[in-house]
């Protein structure tokens, strides 16, 4: 039993590695961001330094954990980069990527709001870890569901059929390799209903094609072999790979979604389920997010200028991709003006209700914040921190983040427990949700809850409950001493 092999420095965590990661994330990278800036110290910046220490230390723990914690990794990576380092540069220079700037009081409330959510998440995760030995009546049987080969083949056929029907309707193959600027301009010229239908058709192409490919890779093989299933698998794999290159490429698709597709395939592989391989892969992803992500919008515009390398601080204060903290500040200012809107919490779970049937349906939080700031471009983010704050203030933030912290920790624990079982829902869904979580945290909920529903429901439909274990054998009847020496017919043994 390996559980007790390593005891020094915590439960299997290398203290030296933890110290190195903490030094890099808590000290060196923040100093790198601040070294070229003329920092203006204030109350908001002081709280922001606490946020940087909290997120950096938590990310360091995940990167050195003895278990592969994908959900925690996605959460703390987003929190460290978008709500840790980026706001540090903004608050130190009072420079922001967008034009709307708030006063010092709103900035302080925003940093306190972020840290409150982080503390609630940490508390929820700690409670779930304390109760890890107890079973889960909902999550455990759900994540233990197994792929059904017949349903997987039906999904593959449906994904290919949707591609044949919808790709021509979307403008043909060439439309999927246009820049996102061209796609947005075409959507702006269309009628609102037509634009919504076009967006839904795009997701009906992307999500089923993605899950068909992932499921086909993970579909279990029968011990005795199945020539028909194996032949269909090798026939469908290249077709679905080609469809995904078309409909899920990073040129026309948002980078967060294209990254989710790629990373879910990579981290779903069996060789990356172990803790050591996960730590290496997670470190590589963190490096790519910090170094490569700022320049990955090269294909977003029709007119592509040469790539210009700038410092991290300049990226954080000038690139709109890092507007999450500024949107939180805008939301705090919005609440000061308009007050809380508890009914807005009903919008995301009831997203499917048409506005014709619900005239008072809440507006997208990102659109509300864009209008409050006076922006002409309304397709903006609304991080989960500010969206939950707009419902009922700090209590709703604590409730939301405490819940997702507890659920995320239980999911990570159950995936670790099921890591040696092939074709489980945990092997499929947890890597995909772990990275799509960055989209969920960035918001807004109304904009992403539809694709999120597809992302969760499709794997549920192609899996089934695992076979029930055979009941314990009945206690054997007493046998005569003479019979004990006779050779036994082994049928699996009596469970004791």
WOKAZI-V881861 format. One record per backbone hydrogen bond with DSSP energy under -1.0 kcal/mol. CO is the residue of the C=O (numbers start at 1). NH is the residue of the N-H. E is the energy in kcal/mol with one decimal. If there is no record, write none. Layout:
# WOKAZI-V881861
CO;NH;E  CO;NH;E
This chain:
# WOKAZI-V881861
2;5;-1.8  10;12;-2.4  14;18;-2.3  15;19;-2.6  16;20;-2.2  17;21;-2.5  18;22;-2.5  19;23;-2.4  20;24;-2.2  21;25;-2.9  22;26;-2.8  23;27;-1.2  23;28;-2.5  24;29;-2.6  27;31;-2.0  28;32;-2.3  29;33;-2.0  30;34;-2.1  31;35;-2.0  34;37;-1.9  37;39;-1.2  42;46;-2.0  43;47;-2.1  44;48;-2.2  45;49;-1.9  46;50;-1.2  47;51;-1.9  48;52;-2.4  49;53;-2.2  50;54;-2.7  51;55;-2.9  52;56;-2.5  53;57;-2.4  54;58;-2.2  55;59;-2.5  56;60;-2.1  57;61;-2.0  58;62;-2.0  59;63;-2.3  62;65;-1.0  69;73;-2.1  70;74;-2.4  71;75;-2.0  72;76;-2.6  73;77;-2.3  74;78;-1.9  75;79;-2.4  76;80;-2.4  77;81;-2.2  78;82;-2.3  80;85;-2.8  81;86;-2.1  84;88;-1.2  85;89;-1.8  86;90;-2.0  87;91;-3.2  88;92;-1.7  89;93;-1.3  90;94;-2.1  90;95;-1.0  92;40;-1.2  103;107;-1.9  104;108;-2.2  105;109;-2.4  106;110;-2.1  107;111;-2.0  108;112;-2.3  109;113;-2.4  110;114;-2.2  111;115;-2.3  112;116;-2.1  113;117;-2.0  114;118;-2.0  115;119;-2.6  116;120;-2.3  117;121;-2.3  118;122;-2.5  119;123;-2.5  120;124;-2.6  121;125;-2.5  122;126;-2.3  123;127;-2.3  124;128;-2.1  125;129;-2.3  126;130;-2.0  127;131;-1.5  129;132;-1.3  131;134;-1.5  138;142;-1.3  139;143;-3.0  140;144;-1.4  142;145;-1.2  143;426;-1.9  145;425;-2.1  146;464;-2.7  148;152;-2.3  149;153;-2.3  150;154;-1.9  151;155;-2.4  152;156;-2.4  153;157;-2.3  154;158;-2.5  155;159;-2.8  156;160;-2.2  157;161;-2.3  158;162;-2.7  159;163;-1.9  160;164;-2.1  161;165;-2.2  162;166;-3.2  163;167;-1.7  166;170;-1.7  167;172;-2.3  168;171;-1.3  173;176;-1.4  174;177;-1.6  179;183;-1.9  180;184;-2.7  181;185;-2.2  182;186;-2.1  183;187;-2.1  184;188;-2.1  185;189;-1.4  191;195;-2.9  192;196;-2.2  193;197;-2.3  194;198;-2.2  195;199;-2.2  196;200;-2.4  197;201;-2.5  198;202;-2.0  199;203;-2.0  200;204;-2.3  201;205;-1.2  202;206;-2.4  203;207;-2.3  205;209;-1.2  206;210;-2.2  207;211;-2.6  208;212;-2.5  209;213;-1.8  210;214;-2.4  211;215;-3.0  212;216;-2.0  213;217;-1.8  214;218;-1.7  215;219;-1.4  222;225;-1.4  226;230;-2.7  227;231;-2.5  228;232;-2.7  229;233;-2.4  230;234;-2.0  231;235;-1.5  232;236;-2.7  233;237;-2.2  236;240;-2.9  237;241;-2.4  238;242;-2.1  239;243;-2.1  240;244;-2.4  241;245;-1.9  242;246;-1.6  243;247;-2.9  244;248;-2.3  249;253;-1.5  254;258;-2.6  255;259;-2.5  256;260;-1.8  257;261;-2.3  258;262;-2.1  259;263;-2.9  260;264;-2.4  261;265;-1.5  262;266;-2.0  263;267;-3.2  264;268;-1.0  266;269;-1.3  269;272;-1.6  270;273;-1.3  274;278;-2.3  275;279;-2.5  276;280;-1.8  277;281;-2.6  278;282;-3.3  279;283;-2.1  280;284;-1.9  281;285;-2.2  282;286;-2.5  283;287;-2.1  284;288;-2.3  285;289;-2.6  286;290;-1.9  287;291;-2.5  288;292;-1.9  288;293;-2.2  292;295;-1.9  293;296;-1.8  297;300;-1.7  300;181;-2.4  311;315;-2.0  312;316;-2.6  313;317;-1.6  314;318;-1.0  315;319;-2.3  319;322;-1.9  320;323;-1.3  323;327;-2.6  324;328;-1.7  325;329;-2.3  326;330;-2.3  327;331;-2.2  328;332;-2.2  329;333;-2.1  330;334;-2.1  331;335;-2.3  332;336;-1.8  333;337;-1.3  334;338;-3.2  335;339;-2.2  341;344;-1.6  342;345;-1.6  343;346;-1.7  344;347;-1.2  346;350;-1.4  348;351;-1.3  350;353;-1.6  354;358;-1.2  358;361;-1.9  364;368;-2.1  365;369;-2.3  366;370;-2.1  367;371;-2.5  368;372;-2.2  369;373;-2.1  370;375;-2.5  378;380;-2.1  383;387;-2.3  384;388;-2.2  385;389;-1.6  386;390;-2.2  388;392;-1.3  389;393;-2.5  390;341;-2.9  393;397;-1.4  394;398;-2.5  395;399;-2.3  396;400;-2.5  397;401;-2.5  398;402;-2.2  399;403;-1.8  400;404;-2.3  401;405;-2.0  402;406;-1.9  403;407;-2.8  404;408;-2.3  405;409;-1.8  406;410;-2.0  407;411;-2.4  408;412;-2.2  409;413;-2.4  410;414;-2.5  411;415;-2.4  412;416;-2.0  413;417;-2.0  414;418;-1.9  418;421;-2.0  423;147;-2.3  424;428;-1.2  425;429;-3.2  426;430;-1.2  428;432;-1.0  429;433;-3.1  430;434;-2.6  431;435;-1.4  432;436;-2.4  433;437;-1.6  435;438;-1.3  436;440;-1.8  437;441;-2.9  438;442;-1.7  439;443;-1.9  441;384;-2.2  444;448;-1.1  445;449;-2.1  448;452;-2.3  449;453;-2.2  450;454;-1.8  451;455;-2.5  452;456;-1.7  453;457;-2.8  454;458;-1.9  456;460;-1.1  457;461;-1.9  458;462;-1.3  462;148;-2.5  464;146;-2.8  480;483;-1.2  483;486;-1.4
